[in-house]
């Protein structure tokens, strides 16, 4: 029994799914983080965001407390 071995074919623009994406990068993507309403919550969220995006603007963060006031949601557009 003989087997034929063919080298893999590299992707071409028509077969590369990244070329067919409808999303353009870089792009704005809103991120929402929820956590306990404690001192330092917003500072920590901002610190983590700046690790990934040094130009992150903390003034864009929107805050909303839960109805009982125990949790806080942070949203960045």
Short mmCIF file of the C-alpha atoms (twelve columns), coordinates in Angstrom:
data_MODEL
# 
_entry.id   MODEL 
# 
loop_
_atom_site.group_PDB 
_atom_site.id 
_atom_site.type_symbol 
_atom_site.label_atom_id 
_atom_site.label_alt_id 
_atom_site.label_comp_id 
_atom_site.label_asym_id 
_atom_site.label_seq_id 
_atom_site.Cartn_x 
_atom_site.Cartn_y 
_atom_site.Cartn_z 
_atom_site.pdbx_PDB_model_num 
ATOM 1  C CA . UNK A 1  0.000   0.000  0.000  1 
ATOM 2  C CA . UNK A 2  1.472   3.329  -0.969 1 
ATOM 3  C CA . UNK A 3  0.464   6.711  0.304  1 
ATOM 4  C CA . UNK A 4  0.968   9.930  -1.509 1 
ATOM 5  C CA . UNK A 5  2.237   12.832 0.571  1 
ATOM 6  C CA . UNK A 6  1.388   16.351 -0.522 1 
ATOM 7  C CA . UNK A 7  2.819   19.441 1.164  1 
ATOM 8  C CA . UNK A 8  0.222   21.748 2.754  1 
ATOM 9  C CA . UNK A 9  -1.031  24.535 0.563  1 
ATOM 10 C CA . UNK A 10 -0.460  27.989 2.114  1 
ATOM 11 C CA . UNK A 11 -3.589  30.126 2.426  1 
ATOM 12 C CA . UNK A 12 -4.261  32.581 -0.348 1 
ATOM 13 C CA . UNK A 13 -6.268  35.801 0.087  1 
ATOM 14 C CA . UNK A 14 -9.379  33.985 -1.136 1 
ATOM 15 C CA . UNK A 15 -8.944  31.155 1.405  1 
ATOM 16 C CA . UNK A 16 -7.670  33.244 4.324  1 
ATOM 17 C CA . UNK A 17 -10.726 34.009 6.538  1 
ATOM 18 C CA . UNK A 18 -9.016  37.091 7.996  1 
ATOM 19 C CA . UNK A 19 -9.121  38.735 4.575  1 
ATOM 20 C CA . UNK A 20 -12.882 38.155 4.330  1 
ATOM 21 C CA . UNK A 21 -13.676 39.756 7.718  1 
ATOM 22 C CA . UNK A 22 -16.262 42.528 7.838  1 
ATOM 23 C CA . UNK A 23 -14.510 44.050 10.856 1 
ATOM 24 C CA . UNK A 24 -11.778 46.602 10.365 1 
ATOM 25 C CA . UNK A 25 -9.008  46.677 12.955 1 
ATOM 26 C CA . UNK A 26 -8.209  48.490 15.123 1 
ATOM 27 C CA . UNK A 27 -11.781 49.236 16.130 1 
ATOM 28 C CA . UNK A 28 -13.677 50.618 19.112 1 
ATOM 29 C CA . UNK A 29 -15.355 47.882 21.147 1 
ATOM 30 C CA . UNK A 30 -17.308 48.614 24.332 1 
ATOM 31 C CA . UNK A 31 -16.187 46.671 27.391 1 
ATOM 32 C CA . UNK A 32 -18.374 46.168 30.441 1 
ATOM 33 C CA . UNK A 33 -16.972 45.035 33.785 1 
ATOM 34 C CA . UNK A 34 -19.056 44.254 36.863 1 
ATOM 35 C CA . UNK A 35 -17.825 43.842 40.407 1 
ATOM 36 C CA . UNK A 36 -18.422 44.545 44.057 1 
ATOM 37 C CA . UNK A 37 -18.815 48.224 44.892 1 
ATOM 38 C CA . UNK A 38 -15.542 48.692 46.744 1 
ATOM 39 C CA . UNK A 39 -12.935 51.453 46.936 1 
ATOM 40 C CA . UNK A 40 -10.418 51.170 44.122 1 
ATOM 41 C CA . UNK A 41 -12.714 49.335 41.667 1 
ATOM 42 C CA . UNK A 42 -12.485 51.996 38.955 1 
ATOM 43 C CA . UNK A 43 -8.750  52.463 39.517 1 
ATOM 44 C CA . UNK A 44 -8.093  48.734 39.012 1 
ATOM 45 C CA . UNK A 45 -10.263 48.578 35.884 1 
ATOM 46 C CA . UNK A 46 -8.399  51.579 34.460 1 
ATOM 47 C CA . UNK A 47 -5.022  50.062 35.331 1 
ATOM 48 C CA . UNK A 48 -5.857  46.803 33.534 1 
ATOM 49 C CA . UNK A 49 -7.251  48.623 30.501 1 
ATOM 50 C CA . UNK A 50 -4.030  50.655 30.196 1 
ATOM 51 C CA . UNK A 51 -1.973  47.442 30.148 1 
ATOM 52 C CA . UNK A 52 -3.660  46.606 26.839 1 
ATOM 53 C CA . UNK A 53 -4.165  50.160 25.562 1 
ATOM 54 C CA . UNK A 54 -1.690  52.714 26.921 1 
ATOM 55 C CA . UNK A 55 -3.831  55.501 25.430 1 
ATOM 56 C CA . UNK A 56 -6.959  54.434 27.347 1 
ATOM 57 C CA . UNK A 57 -8.914  57.491 28.516 1 
ATOM 58 C CA . UNK A 58 -10.374 56.894 31.987 1 
ATOM 59 C CA . UNK A 59 -12.786 59.807 31.512 1 
ATOM 60 C CA . UNK A 60 -14.759 57.648 29.044 1 
ATOM 61 C CA . UNK A 61 -15.726 55.136 31.746 1 
ATOM 62 C CA . UNK A 62 -19.422 55.141 32.646 1 
ATOM 63 C CA . UNK A 63 -20.454 53.826 36.069 1 
ATOM 64 C CA . UNK A 64 -23.765 52.433 37.210 1 
ATOM 65 C CA . UNK A 65 -24.572 50.964 40.627 1 
ATOM 66 C CA . UNK A 66 -26.876 48.000 41.124 1 
ATOM 67 C CA . UNK A 67 -30.363 48.625 42.504 1 
ATOM 68 C CA . UNK A 68 -29.283 47.489 45.992 1 
ATOM 69 C CA . UNK A 69 -26.012 49.413 45.728 1 
ATOM 70 C CA . UNK A 70 -23.797 46.378 46.362 1 
ATOM 71 C CA . UNK A 71 -22.325 46.100 42.853 1 
ATOM 72 C CA . UNK A 72 -20.989 48.501 40.279 1 
ATOM 73 C CA . UNK A 73 -20.923 48.194 36.486 1 
ATOM 74 C CA . UNK A 74 -18.211 49.929 34.538 1 
ATOM 75 C CA . UNK A 75 -18.615 50.470 30.789 1 
ATOM 76 C CA . UNK A 76 -16.064 51.922 28.454 1 
ATOM 77 C CA . UNK A 77 -17.167 52.845 24.940 1 
# 
